[in-house]
Amino acid sequence: MNAKTESRLRRARRSRLKMRELRVNRLSVHRTSQHIYAQIIAPEGDRVLATASTLEETLRGGSTSNSAAAASVGKLIAERAKAAGIAKVAFDRSGFKYHGRVKALADAAREGGLEF
């Protein structure tokens, strides 16, 4: 693994340990060059409560690797979280910078009703 990936994973591990200590649901985001994925994970880390990504049929129409696609994933994960009875989460950016697509997803999820 290169140094950049190791640094990102180290940052992710540090924040996840704190979230586990606080015992809260976490909204985990994973970003690749083509897609973005979001999951709401139980405090124990053993169950996925809601999920959304640009791989879904409703979101695959246009480009899947821009901020607009990330915002639509944020809206979708917020809707699914509310349907599952989840209102408050901790935002796990997986070591990625809070910038661009990650920020667009977070802002859309907040607008959709999630609190973090």
Secondary structure, 3 states (H helix, E strand, C coil): CCHHHHHHHHHHHHHHHHHHHHCCCEEEEEECCCCEEEEEECCCCCCEEEEEECCCCCCCCCCCCCHHHHHHHHHHHHHHHHHCCCCECEEECCCCCCCCHHHHHHHHHHHCCCEC
